[in-house]
């Protein structure tokens, strides 16, 4: 899962391009509901295939990579942020909220 979350951070930092998808999540009323209030559906939403590229190596290497990418994301507030494939245009704040929800979603899968 660390490699998937690292690939997600790479997308947030503009290093991985994911194909845009249309849909309701881009709508101005739906987007904040999903980002802040509504529970995320479990097992129904497929992530972009671009976010499953990196193969796991060792736990320590994968954790170090994840930590480094997370530190860069937290520090790079002046970037031009890429669009999210499903949510559309995103600010640093909205990417941060998405990261929190996404990471929490996966940590709960493992009982963390």
Biopython code that builds the backbone (N, CA, C, O; Angstrom):
import numpy as np
from Bio.PDB.StructureBuilder import StructureBuilder

atoms = [
    (1, "UNK", "N", (0.817, -1.189, 0.000)),
    (1, "UNK", "CA", (0.000, 0.000, 0.000)),
    (1, "UNK", "C", (0.866, 1.260, 0.000)),
    (1, "UNK", "O", (0.472, 2.292, -0.543)),
    (2, "UNK", "N", (2.051, 1.169, 0.614)),
    (2, "UNK", "CA", (2.935, 2.350, 0.624)),
    (2, "UNK", "C", (3.304, 2.796, -0.787)),
    (2, "UNK", "O", (3.399, 3.994, -1.054)),
    (3, "UNK", "N", (3.512, 1.847, -1.682)),
    (3, "UNK", "CA", (3.880, 2.244, -3.045)),
    (3, "UNK", "C", (2.710, 2.947, -3.734)),
    (3, "UNK", "O", (2.917, 3.896, -4.489)),
    (4, "UNK", "N", (1.496, 2.491, -3.480)),
    (4, "UNK", "CA", (0.319, 3.156, -4.051)),
    (4, "UNK", "C", (0.192, 4.578, -3.496)),
    (4, "UNK", "O", (-0.061, 5.517, -4.252)),
    (5, "UNK", "N", (0.367, 4.740, -2.189)),
    (5, "UNK", "CA", (0.283, 6.070, -1.605)),
    (5, "UNK", "C", (1.424, 6.961, -2.083)),
    (5, "UNK", "O", (1.241, 8.167, -2.251)),
    (6, "UNK", "N", (2.592, 6.378, -2.301)),
    (6, "UNK", "CA", (3.710, 7.143, -2.866)),
    (6, "UNK", "C", (3.400, 7.584, -4.289)),
    (6, "UNK", "O", (3.688, 8.720, -4.666)),
    (7, "UNK", "N", (2.810, 6.687, -5.084)),
    (7, "UNK", "CA", (2.417, 7.078, -6.442)),
    (7, "UNK", "C", (1.360, 8.176, -6.404)),
    (7, "UNK", "O", (1.358, 9.064, -7.256)),
    (8, "UNK", "N", (0.472, 8.122, -5.434)),
    (8, "UNK", "CA", (-0.530, 9.175, -5.279)),
    (8, "UNK", "C", (0.147, 10.514, -4.969)),
    (8, "UNK", "O", (-0.228, 11.544, -5.528)),
    (9, "UNK", "N", (1.133, 10.498, -4.088)),
    (9, "UNK", "CA", (1.883, 11.723, -3.801)),
    (9, "UNK", "C", (2.635, 12.217, -5.033)),
    (9, "UNK", "O", (2.723, 13.424, -5.261)),
    (10, "UNK", "N", (3.174, 11.299, -5.824)),
    (10, "UNK", "CA", (3.847, 11.699, -7.065)),
    (10, "UNK", "C", (2.869, 12.403, -8.004)),
    (10, "UNK", "O", (3.234, 13.363, -8.682)),
    (11, "UNK", "N", (1.639, 11.927, -8.039)),
    (11, "UNK", "CA", (0.635, 12.587, -8.862)),
    (11, "UNK", "C", (0.349, 13.982, -8.314)),
    (11, "UNK", "O", (0.249, 14.938, -9.083)),
    (12, "UNK", "N", (0.216, 14.109, -6.999)),
    (12, "UNK", "CA", (-0.042, 15.414, -6.386)),
    (12, "UNK", "C", (1.072, 16.400, -6.689)),
    (12, "UNK", "O", (0.827, 17.595, -6.854)),
    (13, "UNK", "N", (2.296, 15.893, -6.762)),
    (13, "UNK", "CA", (3.459, 16.740, -7.029)),
    (13, "UNK", "C", (3.677, 16.966, -8.523)),
    (13, "UNK", "O", (4.616, 17.661, -8.912)),
    (14, "UNK", "N", (2.823, 16.389, -9.360)),
    (14, "UNK", "CA", (2.919, 16.587, -10.803)),
    (14, "UNK", "C", (3.909, 15.680, -11.504)),
    (14, "UNK", "O", (4.227, 15.908, -12.671)),
    (15, "UNK", "N", (4.402, 14.660, -10.827)),
    (15, "UNK", "CA", (5.379, 13.747, -11.421)),
    (15, "UNK", "C", (4.727, 12.607, -12.201)),
    (15, "UNK", "O", (5.357, 12.013, -13.076)),
    (16, "UNK", "N", (3.489, 12.305, -11.892)),
    (16, "UNK", "CA", (2.725, 11.281, -12.596)),
    (16, "UNK", "C", (1.463, 11.944, -13.132)),
    (16, "UNK", "O", (0.755, 12.635, -12.399)),
    (17, "UNK", "N", (1.192, 11.734, -14.395)),
    (17, "UNK", "CA", (-0.024, 12.253, -15.004)),
    (17, "UNK", "C", (-1.067, 11.144, -15.044)),
    (17, "UNK", "O", (-0.785, 10.043, -15.517)),
    (18, "UNK", "N", (-2.253, 11.423, -14.558)),
    (18, "UNK", "CA", (-3.352, 10.469, -14.594)),
    (18, "UNK", "C", (-4.432, 11.015, -15.520)),
    (18, "UNK", "O", (-4.753, 12.203, -15.483)),
    (19, "UNK", "N", (-4.985, 10.140, -16.344)),
    (19, "UNK", "CA", (-6.001, 10.555, -17.310)),
    (19, "UNK", "C", (-7.239, 11.081, -16.593)),
    (19, "UNK", "O", (-7.720, 10.453, -15.650)),
    (20, "UNK", "N", (-7.761, 12.232, -17.031)),
    (20, "UNK", "CA", (-8.961, 12.774, -16.394)),
    (20, "UNK", "C", (-10.188, 11.904, -16.660)),
    (20, "UNK", "O", (-10.314, 11.276, -17.711)),
    (21, "UNK", "N", (-11.074, 11.888, -15.689)),
    (21, "UNK", "CA", (-12.352, 11.192, -15.814)),
    (21, "UNK", "C", (-13.457, 12.212, -15.564)),
    (21, "UNK", "O", (-13.316, 13.091, -14.714)),
    (22, "UNK", "N", (-14.513, 12.095, -16.277)),
    (22, "UNK", "CA", (-15.662, 12.959, -16.032)),
    (22, "UNK", "C", (-16.460, 12.413, -14.864)),
    (22, "UNK", "O", (-16.107, 11.387, -14.282)),
    (23, "UNK", "N", (-17.518, 13.094, -14.531)),
    (23, "UNK", "CA", (-18.392, 12.573, -13.494)),
    (23, "UNK", "C", (-18.841, 13.626, -12.510)),
    (23, "UNK", "O", (-18.454, 14.792, -12.587)),
    (24, "UNK", "N", (-19.662, 13.187, -11.589)),
    (24, "UNK", "CA", (-20.275, 14.075, -10.603)),
    (24, "UNK", "C", (-19.282, 14.689, -9.623)),
    (24, "UNK", "O", (-19.545, 15.758, -9.072)),
    (25, "UNK", "N", (-18.147, 14.032, -9.396)),
    (25, "UNK", "CA", (-17.207, 14.530, -8.387)),
    (25, "UNK", "C", (-16.616, 15.887, -8.742)),
    (25, "UNK", "O", (-16.085, 16.575, -7.870)),
    (26, "UNK", "N", (-16.700, 16.276, -9.989)),
    (26, "UNK", "CA", (-16.202, 17.585, -10.405)),
    (26, "UNK", "C", (-17.214, 18.702, -10.158)),
    (26, "UNK", "O", (-16.859, 19.879, -10.229)),
    (27, "UNK", "N", (-18.435, 18.363, -9.876)),
    (27, "UNK", "CA", (-19.476, 19.373, -9.674)),
    (27, "UNK", "C", (-19.201, 20.159, -8.402)),
    (27, "UNK", "O", (-18.809, 19.575, -7.392)),
    (28, "UNK", "N", (-19.403, 21.486, -8.433)),
    (28, "UNK", "CA", (-19.075, 22.329, -7.277)),
    (28, "UNK", "C", (-19.790, 21.959, -5.979)),
    (28, "UNK", "O", (-19.270, 22.250, -4.902)),
    (29, "UNK", "N", (-20.945, 21.341, -6.041)),
    (29, "UNK", "CA", (-21.650, 20.959, -4.821)),
    (29, "UNK", "C", (-21.204, 19.578, -4.344)),
    (29, "UNK", "O", (-21.072, 19.350, -3.141)),
    (30, "UNK", "N", (-20.975, 18.673, -5.266)),
    (30, "UNK", "CA", (-20.615, 17.290, -4.927)),
    (30, "UNK", "C", (-19.175, 17.192, -4.419)),
    (30, "UNK", "O", (-18.896, 16.470, -3.462)),
    (31, "UNK", "N", (-18.275, 17.917, -5.058)),
    (31, "UNK", "CA", (-16.851, 17.836, -4.704)),
    (31, "UNK", "C", (-16.604, 18.093, -3.215)),
    (31, "UNK", "O", (-15.976, 17.256, -2.567)),
    (32, "UNK", "N", (-17.070, 19.216, -2.640)),
    (32, "UNK", "CA", (-16.814, 19.428, -1.209)),
    (32, "UNK", "C", (-17.530, 18.416, -0.310)),
    (32, "UNK", "O", (-17.030, 18.074, 0.762)),
    (33, "UNK", "N", (-18.686, 17.944, -0.741)),
    (33, "UNK", "CA", (-19.371, 16.916, 0.056)),
    (33, "UNK", "C", (-18.495, 15.674, 0.181)),
    (33, "UNK", "O", (-18.362, 15.118, 1.271)),
    (34, "UNK", "N", (-17.899, 15.238, -0.921)),
    (34, "UNK", "CA", (-17.053, 14.034, -0.896)),
    (34, "UNK", "C", (-15.707, 14.293, -0.224)),
    (34, "UNK", "O", (-15.134, 13.398, 0.397)),
    (35, "UNK", "N", (-15.208, 15.515, -0.349)),
    (35, "UNK", "CA", (-13.904, 15.827, 0.242)),
    (35, "UNK", "C", (-13.991, 16.002, 1.762)),
    (35, "UNK", "O", (-13.037, 15.701, 2.478)),
    (36, "UNK", "N", (-15.143, 16.490, 2.254)),
    (36, "UNK", "CA", (-15.218, 16.847, 3.669)),
    (36, "UNK", "C", (-16.259, 16.094, 4.489)),
    (36, "UNK", "O", (-16.064, 15.922, 5.692)),
    (37, "UNK", "N", (-17.340, 15.647, 3.898)),
    (37, "UNK", "CA", (-18.446, 15.183, 4.723)),
    (37, "UNK", "C", (-18.869, 13.735, 4.514)),
    (37, "UNK", "O", (-18.978, 12.978, 5.479)),
    (38, "UNK", "N", (-19.106, 13.346, 3.283)),
    (38, "UNK", "CA", (-19.667, 12.018, 3.033)),
    (38, "UNK", "C", (-18.621, 10.920, 3.194)),
    (38, "UNK", "O", (-17.452, 11.129, 2.870)),
    (39, "UNK", "N", (-19.023, 9.759, 3.686)),
    (39, "UNK", "CA", (-18.073, 8.641, 3.751)),
    (39, "UNK", "C", (-17.733, 8.165, 2.343)),
    (39, "UNK", "O", (-18.568, 8.205, 1.440)),
    (40, "UNK", "N", (-16.516, 7.722, 2.176)),
    (40, "UNK", "CA", (-16.097, 7.202, 0.877)),
    (40, "UNK", "C", (-16.595, 5.776, 0.718)),
    (40, "UNK", "O", (-16.515, 4.978, 1.653)),
    (41, "UNK", "N", (-17.105, 5.455, -0.453)),
    (41, "UNK", "CA", (-17.558, 4.077, -0.676)),
    (41, "UNK", "C", (-16.376, 3.112, -0.656)),
    (41, "UNK", "O", (-15.306, 3.416, -1.182)),
    (42, "UNK", "N", (-16.576, 1.984, -0.064)),
    (42, "UNK", "CA", (-15.502, 0.988, 0.040)),
    (42, "UNK", "C", (-15.624, -0.021, -1.095)),
    (42, "UNK", "O", (-16.685, -0.604, -1.320)),
    (43, "UNK", "N", (-14.524, -0.210, -1.800)),
    (43, "UNK", "CA", (-14.466, -1.238, -2.825)),
    (43, "UNK", "C", (-15.215, -0.927, -4.103)),
    (43, "UNK", "O", (-15.363, -1.808, -4.949)),
    (44, "UNK", "N", (-15.690, 0.288, -4.272)),
    (44, "UNK", "CA", (-16.471, 0.621, -5.463)),
    (44, "UNK", "C", (-15.727, 1.528, -6.430)),
    (44, "UNK", "O", (-16.003, 1.515, -7.630)),
    (45, "UNK", "N", (-14.804, 2.301, -5.930)),
    (45, "UNK", "CA", (-14.100, 3.258, -6.767)),
    (45, "UNK", "C", (-12.736, 2.698, -7.130)),
    (45, "UNK", "O", (-11.955, 2.331, -6.252)),
    (46, "UNK", "N", (-12.455, 2.633, -8.409)),
    (46, "UNK", "CA", (-11.154, 2.156, -8.884)),
    (46, "UNK", "C", (-10.228, 3.355, -9.049)),
    (46, "UNK", "O", (-10.595, 4.364, -9.650)),
    (47, "UNK", "N", (-9.033, 3.226, -8.510)),
    (47, "UNK", "CA", (-8.037, 4.269, -8.689)),
    (47, "UNK", "C", (-7.469, 4.231, -10.097)),
    (47, "UNK", "O", (-7.564, 3.222, -10.796)),
    (48, "UNK", "N", (-6.881, 5.339, -10.497)),
    (48, "UNK", "CA", (-6.247, 5.411, -11.815)),
    (48, "UNK", "C", (-5.116, 4.393, -11.896)),
    (48, "UNK", "O", (-4.351, 4.247, -10.943)),
    (49, "UNK", "N", (-4.998, 3.691, -13.014)),
    (49, "UNK", "CA", (-3.928, 2.695, -13.141)),
    (49, "UNK", "C", (-2.533, 3.293, -12.994)),
    (49, "UNK", "O", (-1.593, 2.592, -12.620)),
    (50, "UNK", "N", (-2.396, 4.578, -13.284)),
    (50, "UNK", "CA", (-1.097, 5.241, -13.145)),
    (50, "UNK", "C", (-0.629, 5.277, -11.697)),
    (50, "UNK", "O", (0.559, 5.456, -11.427)),
    (51, "UNK", "N", (-1.563, 5.108, -10.766)),
    (51, "UNK", "CA", (-1.224, 5.184, -9.345)),
    (51, "UNK", "C", (-0.933, 3.818, -8.736)),
    (51, "UNK", "O", (-0.901, 3.661, -7.515)),
    (52, "UNK", "N", (-0.724, 2.845, -9.597)),
    (52, "UNK", "CA", (-0.367, 1.492, -9.156)),
    (52, "UNK", "C", (0.846, 0.991, -9.944)),
    (52, "UNK", "O", (0.967, -0.205, -10.208)),
    (53, "UNK", "N", (1.732, 1.898, -10.313)),
    (53, "UNK", "CA", (2.905, 1.565, -11.135)),
    (53, "UNK", "C", (4.055, 0.956, -10.346)),
    (53, "UNK", "O", (4.666, -0.024, -10.773)),
    (54, "UNK", "N", (4.340, 1.542, -9.202)),
    (54, "UNK", "CA", (5.545, 1.197, -8.462)),
    (54, "UNK", "C", (5.381, -0.144, -7.756)),
    (54, "UNK", "O", (4.427, -0.359, -7.009)),
    (55, "UNK", "N", (6.318, -1.025, -8.004)),
    (55, "UNK", "CA", (6.301, -2.327, -7.338)),
    (55, "UNK", "C", (6.977, -2.201, -5.972)),
    (55, "UNK", "O", (7.955, -1.467, -5.827)),
    (56, "UNK", "N", (6.464, -2.907, -4.987)),
    (56, "UNK", "CA", (7.085, -2.848, -3.656)),
    (56, "UNK", "C", (8.508, -3.388, -3.676)),
    (56, "UNK", "O", (8.830, -4.312, -4.423)),
    (57, "UNK", "N", (9.352, -2.792, -2.842)),
    (57, "UNK", "CA", (10.703, -3.333, -2.635)),
    (57, "UNK", "C", (10.758, -3.801, -1.189)),
    (57, "UNK", "O", (10.042, -4.733, -0.822)),
    (58, "UNK", "N", (11.578, -3.187, -0.372)),
    (58, "UNK", "CA", (11.586, -3.558, 1.046)),
    (58, "UNK", "C", (10.755, -2.541, 1.824)),
    (58, "UNK", "O", (10.575, -1.405, 1.385)),
    (59, "UNK", "N", (10.258, -2.955, 2.968)),
    (59, "UNK", "CA", (9.449, -2.059, 3.795)),
    (59, "UNK", "C", (10.211, -0.772, 4.089)),
    (59, "UNK", "O", (9.656, 0.317, 3.940)),
    (60, "UNK", "N", (11.476, -0.878, 4.505)),
    (60, "UNK", "CA", (12.246, 0.306, 4.878)),
    (60, "UNK", "C", (12.436, 1.259, 3.697)),
    (60, "UNK", "O", (12.320, 2.474, 3.857)),
    (61, "UNK", "N", (12.725, 0.715, 2.514)),
    (61, "UNK", "CA", (12.882, 1.566, 1.329)),
    (61, "UNK", "C", (11.568, 2.235, 0.952)),
    (61, "UNK", "O", (11.532, 3.432, 0.669)),
    (62, "UNK", "N", (10.492, 1.460, 0.948)),
    (62, "UNK", "CA", (9.186, 2.011, 0.587)),
    (62, "UNK", "C", (8.749, 3.077, 1.588)),
    (62, "UNK", "O", (8.189, 4.099, 1.192)),
    (63, "UNK", "N", (8.995, 2.856, 2.867)),
    (63, "UNK", "CA", (8.642, 3.835, 3.892)),
    (63, "UNK", "C", (9.473, 5.105, 3.742)),
    (63, "UNK", "O", (8.948, 6.210, 3.881)),
    (64, "UNK", "N", (10.761, 4.955, 3.459)),
    (64, "UNK", "CA", (11.632, 6.123, 3.272)),
    (64, "UNK", "C", (11.180, 6.942, 2.061)),
    (64, "UNK", "O", (11.166, 8.171, 2.119)),
    (65, "UNK", "N", (10.817, 6.280, 0.983)),
    (65, "UNK", "CA", (10.330, 6.973, -0.205)),
    (65, "UNK", "C", (9.042, 7.711, 0.106)),
    (65, "UNK", "O", (8.895, 8.883, -0.241)),
    (66, "UNK", "N", (8.105, 7.028, 0.761)),
    (66, "UNK", "CA", (6.831, 7.639, 1.122)),
    (66, "UNK", "C", (7.058, 8.877, 2.002)),
    (66, "UNK", "O", (6.474, 9.932, 1.755)),
    (67, "UNK", "N", (7.897, 8.743, 3.014)),
    (67, "UNK", "CA", (8.168, 9.849, 3.935)),
    (67, "UNK", "C", (8.776, 11.041, 3.202)),
    (67, "UNK", "O", (8.404, 12.188, 3.451)),
    (68, "UNK", "N", (9.706, 10.763, 2.305)),
    (68, "UNK", "CA", (10.341, 11.829, 1.531)),
    (68, "UNK", "C", (9.323, 12.559, 0.651)),
    (68, "UNK", "O", (9.321, 13.788, 0.591)),
    (69, "UNK", "N", (8.468, 11.808, -0.023)),
    (69, "UNK", "CA", (7.441, 12.419, -0.868)),
    (69, "UNK", "C", (6.441, 13.217, -0.040)),
    (69, "UNK", "O", (6.018, 14.298, -0.453)),
    (70, "UNK", "N", (6.062, 12.702, 1.112)),
    (70, "UNK", "CA", (5.121, 13.406, 1.980)),
    (70, "UNK", "C", (5.732, 14.716, 2.485)),
    (70, "UNK", "O", (5.051, 15.740, 2.535)),
    (71, "UNK", "N", (6.997, 14.686, 2.854)),
    (71, "UNK", "CA", (7.689, 15.909, 3.283)),
    (71, "UNK", "C", (7.720, 16.939, 2.162)),
    (71, "UNK", "O", (7.490, 18.125, 2.398)),
    (72, "UNK", "N", (8.004, 16.490, 0.939)),
    (72, "UNK", "CA", (8.019, 17.403, -0.212)),
    (72, "UNK", "C", (6.639, 18.001, -0.447)),
    (72, "UNK", "O", (6.507, 19.198, -0.701)),
    (73, "UNK", "N", (5.612, 17.160, -0.360)),
    (73, "UNK", "CA", (4.248, 17.662, -0.554)),
    (73, "UNK", "C", (3.911, 18.731, 0.480)),
    (73, "UNK", "O", (3.355, 19.775, 0.138)),
    (74, "UNK", "N", (4.240, 18.478, 1.726)),
    (74, "UNK", "CA", (3.929, 19.421, 2.803)),
    (74, "UNK", "C", (4.686, 20.736, 2.632)),
    (74, "UNK", "O", (4.176, 21.793, 3.003)),
    (75, "UNK", "N", (5.888, 20.684, 2.081)),
    (75, "UNK", "CA", (6.728, 21.875, 1.959)),
    (75, "UNK", "C", (6.479, 22.672, 0.686)),
    (75, "UNK", "O", (6.734, 23.876, 0.667)),
    (76, "UNK", "N", (5.991, 22.043, -0.372)),
    (76, "UNK", "CA", (5.882, 22.686, -1.685)),
    (76, "UNK", "C", (4.555, 23.415, -1.860)),
    (76, "UNK", "O", (3.738, 23.032, -2.697)),
    (77, "UNK", "N", (4.343, 24.460, -1.074)),
    (77, "UNK", "CA", (3.074, 25.176, -1.144)),
    (77, "UNK", "C", (3.001, 26.126, -2.328)),
    (77, "UNK", "O", (1.915, 26.611, -2.642)),
    (78, "UNK", "N", (4.110, 26.411, -2.998)),
    (78, "UNK", "CA", (4.094, 27.341, -4.121)),
    (78, "UNK", "C", (3.935, 26.684, -5.477)),
    (78, "UNK", "O", (4.010, 27.363, -6.502)),
    (79, "UNK", "N", (3.721, 25.404, -5.506)),
    (79, "UNK", "CA", (3.573, 24.695, -6.776)),
    (79, "UNK", "C", (2.264, 25.044, -7.468)),
    (79, "UNK", "O", (1.304, 25.486, -6.836)),
    (80, "UNK", "N", (2.249, 24.838, -8.773)),
    (80, "UNK", "CA", (0.992, 24.831, -9.511)),
    (80, "UNK", "C", (0.489, 23.401, -9.416)),
    (80, "UNK", "O", (1.128, 22.479, -9.924)),
    (81, "UNK", "N", (-0.631, 23.218, -8.780)),
    (81, "UNK", "CA", (-1.111, 21.873, -8.483)),
    (81, "UNK", "C", (-1.859, 21.285, -9.660)),
    (81, "UNK", "O", (-2.672, 21.968, -10.284)),
    (82, "UNK", "N", (-1.594, 20.019, -9.974)),
    (82, "UNK", "CA", (-2.264, 19.382, -11.112)),
    (82, "UNK", "C", (-3.727, 19.083, -10.799)),
    (82, "UNK", "O", (-4.155, 19.119, -9.646)),
    (83, "UNK", "N", (-4.472, 18.791, -11.844)),
    (83, "UNK", "CA", (-5.851, 18.365, -11.659)),
    (83, "UNK", "C", (-5.898, 16.945, -11.134)),
    (83, "UNK", "O", (-5.040, 16.122, -11.453)),
    (84, "UNK", "N", (-6.898, 16.670, -10.336)),
    (84, "UNK", "CA", (-7.169, 15.303, -9.899)),
    (84, "UNK", "C", (-7.998, 14.649, -11.004)),
    (84, "UNK", "O", (-8.867, 15.305, -11.578)),
    (85, "UNK", "N", (-7.753, 13.375, -11.316)),
    (85, "UNK", "CA", (-8.504, 12.736, -12.399)),
    (85, "UNK", "C", (-10.021, 12.786, -12.212)),
    (85, "UNK", "O", (-10.752, 12.948, -13.189)),
    (86, "UNK", "N", (-10.499, 12.652, -10.992)),
    (86, "UNK", "CA", (-11.944, 12.633, -10.745)),
    (86, "UNK", "C", (-12.475, 13.960, -10.200)),
    (86, "UNK", "O", (-13.581, 14.367, -10.554)),
    (87, "UNK", "N", (-11.700, 14.646, -9.337)),
    (87, "UNK", "CA", (-12.184, 15.863, -8.687)),
    (87, "UNK", "C", (-11.900, 17.131, -9.473)),
    (87, "UNK", "O", (-12.467, 18.180, -9.169)),
    (88, "UNK", "N", (-11.043, 17.059, -10.469)),
    (88, "UNK", "CA", (-10.733, 18.240, -11.274)),
    (88, "UNK", "C", (-9.707, 19.133, -10.614)),
    (88, "UNK", "O", (-8.778, 18.653, -9.966)),
    (89, "UNK", "N", (-9.879, 20.454, -10.783)),
    (89, "UNK", "CA", (-8.877, 21.395, -10.277)),
    (89, "UNK", "C", (-8.794, 21.327, -8.755)),
    (89, "UNK", "O", (-9.798, 21.192, -8.057)),
    (90, "UNK", "N", (-7.554, 21.425, -8.269)),
    (90, "UNK", "CA", (-7.288, 21.282, -6.838)),
    (90, "UNK", "C", (-6.265, 22.324, -6.400)),
    (90, "UNK", "O", (-5.336, 22.655, -7.137)),
    (91, "UNK", "N", (-6.455, 22.831, -5.188)),
    (91, "UNK", "CA", (-5.470, 23.694, -4.551)),
    (91, "UNK", "C", (-4.590, 22.824, -3.647)),
    (91, "UNK", "O", (-4.839, 21.628, -3.494)),
    (92, "UNK", "N", (-3.564, 23.431, -3.054)),
    (92, "UNK", "CA", (-2.740, 22.689, -2.104)),
    (92, "UNK", "C", (-3.608, 22.214, -0.934)),
    (92, "UNK", "O", (-3.455, 21.090, -0.457)),
    (93, "UNK", "N", (-4.513, 23.071, -0.481)),
    (93, "UNK", "CA", (-5.394, 22.705, 0.623)),
    (93, "UNK", "C", (-6.305, 21.527, 0.241)),
    (93, "UNK", "O", (-6.469, 20.591, 1.024)),
    (94, "UNK", "N", (-6.890, 21.575, -0.947)),
    (94, "UNK", "CA", (-7.782, 20.472, -1.333)),
    (94, "UNK", "C", (-6.996, 19.188, -1.582)),
    (94, "UNK", "O", (-7.491, 18.099, -1.289)),
    (95, "UNK", "N", (-5.772, 19.297, -2.120)),
    (95, "UNK", "CA", (-4.937, 18.092, -2.254)),
    (95, "UNK", "C", (-4.599, 17.538, -0.873)),
    (95, "UNK", "O", (-4.569, 16.322, -0.684)),
    (96, "UNK", "N", (-4.345, 18.416, 0.087)),
    (96, "UNK", "CA", (-4.061, 17.958, 1.446)),
    (96, "UNK", "C", (-5.250, 17.234, 2.055)),
    (96, "UNK", "O", (-5.093, 16.201, 2.706)),
    (97, "UNK", "N", (-6.433, 17.779, 1.840)),
    (97, "UNK", "CA", (-7.639, 17.123, 2.350)),
    (97, "UNK", "C", (-7.847, 15.775, 1.674)),
    (97, "UNK", "O", (-8.191, 14.789, 2.326)),
    (98, "UNK", "N", (-7.633, 15.742, 0.350)),
    (98, "UNK", "CA", (-7.754, 14.477, -0.371)),
    (98, "UNK", "C", (-6.750, 13.463, 0.164)),
    (98, "UNK", "O", (-7.094, 12.303, 0.388)),
    (99, "UNK", "N", (-5.505, 13.899, 0.368)),
    (99, "UNK", "CA", (-4.468, 12.986, 0.878)),
    (99, "UNK", "C", (-4.883, 12.424, 2.229)),
    (99, "UNK", "O", (-4.747, 11.224, 2.471)),
    (100, "UNK", "N", (-5.384, 13.274, 3.103)),
    (100, "UNK", "CA", (-5.841, 12.805, 4.412)),
    (100, "UNK", "C", (-6.923, 11.738, 4.251)),
    (100, "UNK", "O", (-6.834, 10.667, 4.852)),
    (101, "UNK", "N", (-7.929, 12.021, 3.454)),
    (101, "UNK", "CA", (-9.034, 11.064, 3.283)),
    (101, "UNK", "C", (-8.546, 9.771, 2.627)),
    (101, "UNK", "O", (-8.931, 8.678, 3.043)),
    (102, "UNK", "N", (-7.698, 9.896, 1.604)),
    (102, "UNK", "CA", (-7.194, 8.732, 0.882)),
    (102, "UNK", "C", (-6.319, 7.867, 1.784)),
    (102, "UNK", "O", (-6.495, 6.650, 1.835)),
    (103, "UNK", "N", (-5.391, 8.477, 2.486)),
    (103, "UNK", "CA", (-4.494, 7.719, 3.362)),
    (103, "UNK", "C", (-5.272, 7.079, 4.506)),
    (103, "UNK", "O", (-5.032, 5.923, 4.853)),
    (104, "UNK", "N", (-6.207, 7.832, 5.092)),
    (104, "UNK", "CA", (-7.035, 7.294, 6.164)),
    (104, "UNK", "C", (-7.850, 6.094, 5.676)),
    (104, "UNK", "O", (-7.980, 5.093, 6.381)),
    (105, "UNK", "N", (-8.385, 6.204, 4.488)),
    (105, "UNK", "CA", (-9.160, 5.112, 3.881)),
    (105, "UNK", "C", (-8.335, 3.824, 3.844)),
    (105, "UNK", "O", (-8.817, 2.756, 4.222)),
    (106, "UNK", "N", (-7.089, 3.938, 3.386)),
    (106, "UNK", "CA", (-6.245, 2.738, 3.278)),
    (106, "UNK", "C", (-5.721, 2.272, 4.634)),
    (106, "UNK", "O", (-5.612, 1.066, 4.857)),
    (107, "UNK", "N", (-5.399, 3.169, 5.527)),
    (107, "UNK", "CA", (-4.934, 2.755, 6.855)),
    (107, "UNK", "C", (-6.024, 1.986, 7.589)),
    (107, "UNK", "O", (-5.736, 1.023, 8.300)),
    (108, "UNK", "N", (-7.271, 2.407, 7.420)),
    (108, "UNK", "CA", (-8.382, 1.692, 8.051)),
    (108, "UNK", "C", (-8.525, 0.279, 7.497)),
    (108, "UNK", "O", (-8.994, -0.617, 8.199)),
    (109, "UNK", "N", (-8.128, 0.073, 6.249)),
    (109, "UNK", "CA", (-8.172, -1.269, 5.663)),
    (109, "UNK", "C", (-7.301, -2.238, 6.456)),
    (109, "UNK", "O", (-7.588, -3.432, 6.536)),
    (110, "UNK", "N", (-6.230, -1.699, 7.042)),
    (110, "UNK", "CA", (-5.282, -2.528, 7.762)),
    (110, "UNK", "C", (-5.422, -2.379, 9.282)),
    (110, "UNK", "O", (-4.550, -2.813, 10.035)),
    (111, "UNK", "N", (-6.505, -1.773, 9.718)),
    (111, "UNK", "CA", (-6.767, -1.652, 11.137)),
    (111, "UNK", "C", (-5.925, -0.636, 11.859)),
    (111, "UNK", "O", (-5.824, -0.681, 13.085)),
    (112, "UNK", "N", (-5.308, 0.289, 11.126)),
    (112, "UNK", "CA", (-4.449, 1.302, 11.765)),
    (112, "UNK", "C", (-5.271, 2.480, 12.226)),
    (112, "UNK", "O", (-4.727, 3.432, 12.785)),
]
sb = StructureBuilder()
sb.init_structure("model")
sb.init_model(0)
sb.init_chain("A")
sb.init_seg("    ")
for serial, (resi, resn, name, xyz) in enumerate(atoms, 1):
    if name == "N":
        sb.init_residue(resn, " ", resi, " ")
    sb.init_atom(name, np.array(xyz, "f"), 0.0, 1.0, " ", f" {name:<3s}", serial, name[0])
structure = sb.get_structure()
